[in-house]
Amino acid sequence: MKIGYTLWTWLLDEHNEWKPVSQYPKRDFEQSLREIADLGYAAFENFNLVVDMYESCPQEFAALTRKYGLEFVNVYHYMKGDISAEMEMAERCCRFNNTHGAELINIEAPDVAVGATTAEDLDNLVRNLAEMGKLARRFGTVLCLHPHYGTTCFYEAEIDYILSRVEPALLSLCMDTAHTYLAGMDPAQAFKKYISRIRYVHLKDVDPELAKAADSPMRGITALGEGIIGFREVMNVLKAGGYDGYLTVECDFNRVCNYESAAVSRAYIHRVLGM
């Protein structure tokens, strides 16, 4: 398994209403590569922002990944409700992946108030994911649904509904340790249940006291080792299930800064998980 990091927080300020960190996104992106390379991460993913930034200049993106010795493995795409626009972006993401040797796309379902997902929402999501899965397959890309807080696919019953209606050839899973916990599931047991569909993994920790006190439970997400997720148990499940993909660390809300969060998590992975 290879250890990666998600880099969008160098581009969007989670503490300032998700506004761009600066007016120099390419500079900020290179800083993210430089910092995770310094910490010993091997791979990275990013939001589809990188498609907008580098689609017209692929040599520039490729030169950066070579410069820092990092593997680009996943582009994160999120659905907002306009399926024609989302399919167009998904195709752009697939083409970008093909250009740069990546094989995975994370897909996040449309936003909805927590607990307000309807049967109609789920049926629409099933249809749209099936179509997007067919598109991804044409490009040799694996579409991975990321169950996520505040979207139409978050809880276990919603995951089950989707997976039972979209065939495995069209849709895999990105399981996220934090969102699994926030949805009321035991992460290790959830990973064991869905192991046959898991093609990508996000590692995040959660401090439950922070999650309760904040305006959103997601603000309880921490660097690895600063919360209560049982990562050893999750790793045992992945190894027993034959998972040999990427383990990508993500910290949506940094305690200090991106570098500090990435450093704490990398040290934890080395010290506790032996990787």
C-alpha positions in Angstrom: 0.0 0.0 0.0 1.2 3.5 -0.8 0.6 6.5 1.5 -0.8 9.7 -0.2 -2.2 13.0 0.9 -5.1 15.2 -0.3 -4.0 18.6 -1.3 -7.0 20.8 -1.8 -6.6 22.6 1.6 -3.5 24.3 0.2 -5.9 25.8 -2.4 -9.1 26.5 -0.5 -9.2 28.0 3.0 -11.4 25.9 5.2 -11.3 28.7 7.9 -12.4 31.4 5.5 -15.6 30.1 3.9 -13.6 27.9 1.4 -12.3 30.9 -0.5 -9.1 30.6 -2.5 -6.0 30.7 -0.2 -4.5 33.3 -2.5 -4.6 34.7 -6.1 -1.7 32.4 -7.0 -3.2 28.9 -7.1 -0.3 27.3 -9.1 2.2 28.7 -6.5 0.0 27.2 -3.7 -0.3 23.9 -5.5 3.5 23.6 -5.9 3.9 24.4 -2.2 1.6 21.5 -1.4 3.7 19.1 -3.5 6.9 20.4 -2.0 5.6 19.9 1.6 4.2 16.4 1.3 7.3 15.3 -0.6 9.4 16.6 2.2 7.4 14.6 4.7 7.8 11.3 2.8 4.4 10.9 1.2 4.4 9.0 -2.1 1.2 10.1 -3.8 -1.5 12.7 -3.9 -5.0 13.5 -5.0 -6.8 16.8 -5.5 -10.1 18.3 -6.3 -11.1 18.8 -9.9 -9.6 22.3 -9.5 -6.4 20.8 -10.9 -8.2 20.0 -14.1 -9.2 23.6 -14.5 -5.7 24.7 -13.6 -3.6 22.3 -15.8 -5.8 20.9 -18.5 -4.4 23.3 -21.1 -0.8 22.8 -19.9 -0.3 19.1 -19.2 3.5 19.3 -19.5 3.5 21.8 -16.6 1.6 19.5 -14.3 3.7 16.5 -15.3 6.9 18.4 -14.7 5.8 19.3 -11.2 5.0 15.7 -10.3 8.4 14.6 -11.6 10.2 17.4 -9.8 8.9 16.3 -6.4 8.8 12.5 -7.1 5.1 12.2 -6.5 2.4 10.0 -8.1 -0.9 11.6 -9.0 -3.6 8.9 -8.3 -7.0 10.4 -7.9 -9.1 13.4 -8.9 -12.0 14.3 -6.5 -15.2 15.3 -8.4 -18.4 16.4 -6.6 -22.0 16.4 -7.9 -24.1 19.5 -7.5 -27.3 18.6 -9.3 -26.8 19.5 -12.9 -26.0 16.1 -14.4 -25.1 17.4 -17.8 -22.5 19.7 -16.3 -21.2 17.0 -14.0 -20.9 14.5 -16.8 -18.9 17.0 -18.8 -16.6 17.6 -15.9 -16.3 13.8 -15.3 -15.2 13.3 -18.8 -12.6 16.1 -18.4 -11.4 14.4 -15.2 -11.1 11.0 -17.0 -9.1 12.6 -19.9 -6.8 14.3 -17.3 -6.3 11.0 -15.5 -5.4 9.3 -18.8 -2.9 12.0 -19.5 -1.2 11.7 -16.1 -1.5 8.0 -15.4 -4.1 8.1 -12.7 -6.9 5.5 -12.6 -9.3 6.7 -10.0 -12.0 9.3 -9.6 -13.7 10.0 -6.2 -17.3 11.1 -6.6 -19.3 12.9 -3.9 -23.1 12.9 -4.0 -25.1 16.2 -4.1 -25.5 18.1 -0.8 -28.6 17.6 1.3 -29.5 18.4 4.9 -28.4 15.5 7.1 -31.1 12.9 7.4 -33.2 14.5 4.6 -32.3 12.2 1.8 -35.4 10.9 0.0 -36.1 7.8 -2.1 -36.2 10.1 -5.1 -32.8 11.5 -4.2 -31.4 8.0 -4.1 -33.0 6.8 -7.3 -31.6 9.9 -9.1 -28.2 9.2 -7.7 -28.4 5.6 -8.8 -29.1 6.6 -12.4 -26.5 9.3 -12.5 -23.8 7.1 -10.9 -24.5 4.3 -13.4 -24.1 6.7 -16.3 -21.0 8.2 -14.9 -19.6 4.7 -14.2 -20.1 3.8 -17.9 -18.3 7.0 -18.9 -15.4 6.3 -16.5 -15.1 2.7 -17.7 -14.7 3.9 -21.3 -11.6 5.7 -20.2 -10.3 2.9 -18.1 -11.0 4.9 -14.9 -12.5 3.5 -11.7 -15.4 5.6 -10.3 -15.3 5.5 -6.5 -18.3 6.8 -4.5 -17.3 8.6 -1.4 -20.0 8.5 1.3 -19.8 11.9 2.9 -21.5 13.9 5.6 -24.2 16.3 4.3 -24.8 14.5 1.0 -27.4 12.2 -0.3 -25.1 9.2 0.4 -23.8 9.2 3.9 -25.5 6.6 6.1 -25.1 2.8 5.9 -28.6 2.3 4.5 -28.0 4.8 1.8 -24.7 3.1 0.9 -26.4 -0.2 0.8 -29.2 1.1 -1.5 -26.7 2.5 -4.0 -24.4 -0.5 -4.1 -27.3 -2.9 -4.5 -28.5 -1.0 -7.6 -25.3 0.0 -9.4 -23.2 -2.9 -10.6 -19.7 -3.3 -9.3 -18.2 -3.0 -12.8 -19.5 0.6 -12.8 -19.1 1.8 -9.2 -16.6 1.1 -6.4 -16.2 2.7 -3.0 -13.8 5.2 -1.4 -14.2 4.5 2.3 -13.3 7.3 4.7 -12.6 6.5 8.3 -14.0 9.8 9.6 -17.2 10.0 7.6 -17.8 6.3 8.4 -17.6 7.1 12.1 -19.7 10.3 11.8 -22.4 8.2 10.1 -22.7 6.0 13.2 -20.7 3.0 11.9 -17.7 1.3 13.5 -15.0 2.0 10.9 -13.4 -1.5 11.0 -16.7 -3.3 10.8 -17.8 -1.0 7.9 -14.6 -1.6 6.0 -15.0 -5.3 6.5 -18.6 -5.2 5.2 -17.7 -3.3 2.1 -14.2 -4.7 1.4 -15.2 -6.2 -1.9 -16.2 -2.8 -3.3 -13.3 -0.7 -1.8 -10.9 0.6 -4.3 -9.6 3.7 -2.5 -9.3 4.7 1.2 -9.2 8.1 3.0 -7.6 8.1 6.4 -8.9 10.7 8.8 -9.2 10.9 12.6 -12.1 12.4 14.6 -12.2 14.0 18.0 -15.8 13.4 19.2 -15.7 16.3 21.6 -14.7 18.7 18.9 -17.4 17.2 16.6 -20.1 17.8 19.2 -19.0 21.3 20.1 -18.6 22.7 16.6 -21.2 24.0 14.2 -20.6 20.9 12.0 -19.4 17.5 13.1 -16.8 17.7 10.3 -14.9 20.2 12.4 -14.0 17.3 14.7 -11.8 15.9 12.0 -8.1 15.9 13.1 -4.7 14.7 12.0 -4.1 11.0 12.6 -3.6 10.0 16.2 -5.4 13.1 17.6 -8.8 11.4 17.7 -10.4 8.0 18.5 -10.4 6.1 15.2 -9.0 2.6 15.5 -6.6 2.6 12.6 -4.9 -0.6 13.5 -8.2 -2.5 13.3 -9.0 -0.8 10.0 -5.6 -1.8 8.6 -6.1 -5.4 9.7 -9.3 -5.5 7.8 -7.7 -4.1 4.7 -4.8 -6.5 4.8 -7.1 -9.5 5.5 -9.3 -8.5 2.5 -6.3 -8.2 0.2 -6.5 -4.5 -0.3 -3.3 -3.2 -1.8 -4.3 0.3 -3.0 -3.7 3.8 -1.8 -4.2 5.1 1.7 -4.7 8.8 1.3 -4.7 11.0 4.4 -7.0 14.0 4.5 -7.4 16.7 7.1 -10.4 19.0 6.3 -9.7 21.4 9.2 -6.1 22.0 10.2 -5.3 22.7 13.8 -2.3 24.9 12.8 -1.5 24.6 9.1 -1.4 22.0 6.3 2.3 21.1 6.9 1.8 20.5 10.6 -1.3 18.2 10.0 0.5 16.3 7.3 3.6 15.9 9.5 1.6 14.7 12.5 -0.3 12.1 10.4 2.9 10.9 8.6 4.6 10.4 12.0 1.6 8.4 13.3 1.6 6.2 10.2 5.2 5.4 10.7 5.1 5.0 14.5 1.8 3.2 14.9 1.1 1.5 11.6 4.7 0.7 10.7 4.5 2.2 7.2 
